[in-house]
C-alpha cells in the first residue's frame, strides 16, 4: 500500500493457528541497508523466503506404543515424527533445538496439553536431546507421501540414520 509517497509492505502469515502481522517501510529498509526495496515474490503478497516460526513442544511415546497415529502409522519406539493440529500428514518440518536439527514428518494430531504447538515422538525428542516441554524453532520444508511406514528408520540403517532415530535428515 502507498501512504504519503512511502511504500509499506503488509504481510499476514497464518501458521499453526498463530497470526503474525508485520508492517514494514520498504523505503526506510532500503535506505538503511544500502539497497533498493525488493518486490514481494510473485506479487502475491507471500514472503520471498520460507516461513520460519518457533513454538512450544512436548513429547509423547511410551503410553501410546502399539496404537495408530492419526495418519495411519503404528507408534513404536523407533518411529520419529511430529504431531501438529493443522498441518497435513506427511508435511516435512525442520525442527531445531539447541543447535541440533532434524527434518521430521507430521504423522499425528496434537498436542492437546500444556499449551503446546508441537508434539514430538519420543524418538525425535531423544534425538534432539529434549526431556521436557521446551521452545523449538520450526521451518516447513516440504511434503512426503503419507505411508504406514512414515517415520520408521530405514531397513538398512546407516550410523547417521540410527543416531537420528529414523528422521528423514539430521544436522549436528
CORSUL-V721064 format. One record per residue. N is the residue number from 1. RES is the residue in one letter. NEAR is the number of other C-alpha atoms within 8 Angstrom. D_LAST is the distance of its C-alpha to the last C-alpha in whole Angstrom. Layout:
N;RES;NEAR;D_LAST
N;RES;NEAR;D_LAST
This chain:
1;X;6;42
2;X;7;45
3;X;7;46
4;X;4;49
5;X;5;47
6;X;9;44
7;X;10;41
8;X;12;39
9;X;10;36
10;X;10;36
11;X;10;33
12;X;8;33
13;X;7;29
14;X;8;30
15;X;6;26
16;X;9;26
17;X;6;30
18;X;6;29
19;X;8;31
20;X;7;30
21;X;8;33
22;X;8;32
23;X;8;35
24;X;8;34
25;X;10;37
26;X;12;36
27;X;11;39
28;X;7;37
29;X;10;34
30;X;11;35
31;X;9;37
32;X;7;35
33;X;6;32
34;X;6;35
35;X;7;34
36;X;7;36
37;X;8;35
38;X;5;33
39;X;5;35
40;X;10;33
41;X;9;31
42;X;6;34
43;X;7;36
44;X;6;36
45;X;9;34
46;X;9;31
47;X;9;28
48;X;6;27
49;X;4;23
50;X;8;21
51;X;7;22
52;X;8;19
53;X;7;20
54;X;8;19
55;X;11;21
56;X;12;21
57;X;13;20
58;X;13;21
59;X;12;21
60;X;10;23
61;X;11;24
62;X;7;26
63;X;5;29
64;X;8;29
65;X;10;28
66;X;7;30
67;X;7;31
68;X;9;31
69;X;11;28
70;X;8;30
71;X;10;29
72;X;9;30
73;X;12;27
74;X;10;28
75;X;12;26
76;X;8;25
77;X;9;22
78;X;10;20
79;X;15;20
80;X;17;17
81;X;14;18
82;X;14;19
83;X;14;23
84;X;14;24
85;X;9;28
86;X;7;28
87;X;8;26
88;X;6;27
89;X;10;26
90;X;12;23
91;X;13;22
92;X;13;18
93;X;13;16
94;X;12;13
95;X;12;12
96;X;12;10
97;X;10;11
98;X;4;10
99;X;6;7
100;X;10;5
101;X;12;7
102;X;15;9
103;X;12;12
104;X;16;15
105;X;17;19
106;X;15;21
107;X;17;24
108;X;11;26
109;X;10;28
110;X;10;27
111;X;12;26
112;X;6;30
113;X;5;30
114;X;5;28
115;X;6;29
116;X;12;25
117;X;12;24
118;X;13;21
119;X;14;21
120;X;15;18
121;X;14;19
122;X;12;19
123;X;13;16
124;X;17;14
125;X;12;15
126;X;9;14
127;X;10;11
128;X;11;10
129;X;6;12
130;X;9;15
131;X;7;18
132;X;6;21
133;X;9;21
134;X;8;19
135;X;9;18
136;X;11;15
137;X;11;15
138;X;12;16
139;X;11;16
140;X;11;19
141;X;9;18
142;X;7;20
143;X;8;22
144;X;8;23
145;X;6;26
146;X;9;26
147;X;7;27
148;X;8;28
149;X;6;25
150;X;12;23
151;X;14;19
152;X;10;20
153;X;13;18
154;X;7;20
155;X;4;23
156;X;4;21
157;X;9;18
158;X;6;16
159;X;6;14
160;X;8;10
161;X;15;13
162;X;10;14
163;X;8;11
164;X;12;10
165;X;13;14
166;X;14;15
167;X;16;13
168;X;10;14
169;X;9;11
170;X;12;7
171;X;6;4
172;X;5;0
